[in-house]
Amino acid sequence: MNPFTTLPEDNLKNYLFIYCGPESCSVTEYLENSWVFYIKEDVDEFLEDIKRIRADKNRPIVLYDIGDDKSATQVFWSLKAAGFEKVKVLIGGSETLKNCEIEFVSGDPPQIKLAESPQFDLNYNLICTAQEFIKKNTTNCQLLNANIIAFDYHNPQGELIPKNQLLNIFEFNGIKFEKNKDIIAYGYQAPLLGALLLYLGETKVSVILDTSRSSTTIRRSFAMTNKSNFYSVAQTEYFDAEDQNIDILSTTDPSEQHYMIPRMTQKQSKDPEGHRDSTSCSSCSLL
């Protein structure tokens, strides 16, 4: 299932457009007749807002953001977990709209309405917080960590590159996974990575939500790949719920994140030489 869409060719009023952004952002212009959904930094509070959102599940929803697709894909996964099936992410967000010469309205857009009490239950097999994930007894899953996505996956008109080309880019960046098996994406760019995996035809994808780059603890094995700052254990190792924890250390520059690697029991290793770079840097500490 392709979670992305280009600009709809029929009447835009047939769609509910929602601009997505962190609550700290300042929106000065927006697509006419669209709404704004502000993402709270606290994940639990964000998910509570999702459960209270007032929107018709039968009306197609198009999510867009400033243009990096990070915020829009985060809301996408959350709405999917709330049971919304007719929801898509406009590739490239506001930048795509402007490149297609769509006029914007100046000012603050109206905020999407929230009910006083939860309207939906969430499917926590699709999304969860890092803290909830740690509590789960999950085994034999492929973990993909994405903090920065440093390659182009669409053109200025919001058209995705072909799947085979995207797969080649994944391979070049050391993003390896076994097809048709459970994949859990986590890290700052996990929602976008998860959406790209859906586009590639993977159906067993779930996402760990993390709205900040603050310290997170997750059970997993360690292998570092190159340019896009993906940390992939998908191809060579599977994590075990009984393994020790790994503290992900936050720095001012997310491309300089390091890991503290404790003792752990490796459940299975298929290709220990499969990653381009599995060395730790001098700033990491071995516990």
N, C-alpha and C positions, 0 to 999 in steps of 0.2 A: 504494500500500500504506500502510495506516494503522499507524504504529508505536506508537500509544497504545492504552490500554485503560482501561475503567472497572473497578471492583471486580467480579471474576467472580461470577456468580450461583450457580454450582455449588460443590461442595466445594473449599474453598481448598487442601486437602491434595493435590489433583490437580496443583497448580502448585508450581514451585520459586520461592519468593519470595527475592529478594536485595536487601538494603539496600545502597545505594551512597553512599559519602562519602569525602572526603579523609582520608588517614591521620592528619591532625592533629585530626580531629573526635573527640568523645567521645560514644558512644552509650549512653544510660542506659535506654532502653526500646525494644522492638522487637515486631514481629508474631510471634506464636507459630509455631514451626517454620520460621522464616526464617533466612537466613544474612546475613553482612555481607561486603562486598568493599570493602577500603580502597584508594583510588586514590592511588598514589604521585605526588608532584609531578613527578618526572622522567618525561617521556613515554615514553622508551625502556624504563625500568624498568616502567612501568605496562603497556606492551604485552607485555613478557616475561611478566608475571603473567597477562595474558589468555591467552597461548599455553599456559600451564601449568594453567589452570583445569580442575577435575575436575567435569564436569557432563554429564548425558545430553542429547544433542542432540534426542532424540525426546520429551523431557518439556518441556511449556510452561514458559517462564521469565517471571516478572513482576518487573521492576526497579522499585524505589522509592527515594526519597531524602527529604531533610528537607522537601521540598515545592516547590522551585523548578525541579525537573526537569533541572537542569544536570548533576549527577553521573550520574543514571540514563540520560540520553540519551548521555552520553559512553561509558558501559559498553555501551549498546545498539549504537552504531556499531561498537565494537570487537568485540563478540560476533558481529555480523553479518559483519564482516570475517573472523572465525574460522570461519564456516560455520554458525552457529546461525540457523536460520530461524524457530523457534517462540519468539521473544523479543519482549516488549512492555514499554512503559513505563507504569506506573500514574500517570495524570495527577494531579498535586498531591501525590503521595507520601504521607508520613505524615499530612499535613493532611487529605487525602481520607479516609484510613482512620479518622481520629478523627471526622470529620464524619459518617461512616457508622456511628459508634458501634461500631467494631471494637476489642475489648480488646487492650491491649498488655501484654507481659511486662516486668517491671522487671529491669534488669541488663544485662550485656554479651552481645550475641548471638554465637554461634559464627562464626568466620571460615570462608568458603568454602575448601575444601581445594584445594591446588595440588600438582600433580605435581612430581617432582624435575627433569624435563626437559620441553621443549615437546611438547605434544600436538597442536597445530594450526598450520598455516601461515596467514598473514594475507593477505587480499586488499588490496593497497596501492593499488588503484584506488578503494577506498571510503574509506580513511583513510590518513593519513601525517602525519609531523611537519612543522613548518615548514621545518626544515633539508632534509629529503628533497624537499619540494615545490620548493624553490629550485633543486635540482639537475635537476629534470625539465625537459624541453624541451616544455612544454605551451603550446599556443596556442589562440586562439578559445574561451576559456572565460569564463563569467560569474563574477565574483568578488563575493561578498557578505560584508562584514565586520560582525559583530555582537558588541559588547562588553556591552551592557545591553539586556535586553528589558523595556521599561517599560509593557507593556499586558497586560490580562487576556485569555487565550485559552481559558479554561475557567471553569466555575462552581464553587461550593464542593463540589459532589457529584462533581467530576471529569469533567464532561461538556464536551467541546470545543464551542466556538462554531461555528455553521455556516460552511462554507467561504467563501461569498460575503461574510460579515461579516468573516472574517479577511483576505480579500483587500482589502476596503475599508480595514481597519486598516493593512495593509501599504502601500497606496497613500498613505494619510494621512501615514504616517511616512517616505515617500520610498523605500520598499523596492521597487525595480523590477527585473523580470527577464523575459526572454523565455521563454515556455513551451516545453517539450519540447526544450530545449537544455542542454548540460552546465552545471552550476552547482557551484562550489566555495565552501563556507562556511568562513570562518576568523574568528578572534577568540575571546575568552573564552567567548562564548555560541554558538559555531559548532555544537556538537552539537544544541542545542535548535532553532536556526534550521533546520538540516538536517532535523530530524525534522518540523518544521512544514511544510516544503516537501514532504516525502513525503506528509503528510496532505492537502496541497492537490493531490496527484496527480502531482507531478514525480517522475520515475523516474531521471533522470540527475544524481543529487546525490552529492557526496562531501564529506568533511570534513577539514580540517586541525586536528589536535588540539593544544591548548595549555592545559596544566593550571594555568598561572600567568599573571599579568598582567605578566610580565617582558618586557624588550625583545625584539622579534621583527623580523626583516628579511624582507620579501616584495616580489617584483616586482609592481607594479600601478600603475594610474593613480589619481588622487585625485579624490574628490568627496564632500563631506560633506552628510549630510542632517540631519533635526532630531531631535525629542524622544528617541527610543529609542536614540540614539547608534549608529545604523547608518551604516556607510560603504559606499555602494553604487556600483559602477561597472557594474552588470549591464546597464542599459538603453543607456547611451550609449557605453561604451568597452570595448574588449577589450585585455587585456594581451598583451604579446609577451615571450617568454622572453629576448630579447636586451636588453630594457629595463634601465635602471639600477635599483638597489635603493631601497627606501624603509625607513627606520628608524622603527619605531613606538615612540614614547617613552612610558615608563611613568611614571605619577604616582600619588600616594597615592589619588586619587579617579579611578576609571576613566572617569567621565563627563567628565573634563578631559584625556583623552588628546589629544595633538597629533601632527603628522606632520612629518618633515623630507622635503621634496620635491626630489629631484634632477632633473637633465635627463633626459628620456626621449623615446623615439620612439613616438608614438601610432600604433598599427597601424590602427585603424579608429574612426571617430566617427560615430554614427548621429544623435544628437540632443544636441549640446553644451549646449543650454539645458534639458535634461530634468530636471536636479536642482534642488532647491529652494535649495541653498546650496553653492557650490563654492569659497568663499573660505577662505583659511587664516587662522588667528588670529595675534595679535601675538607669541605665544610660539613660533611655528614659524619655522624658518630655511630659507631657500632656498639650496640648495647649488649 
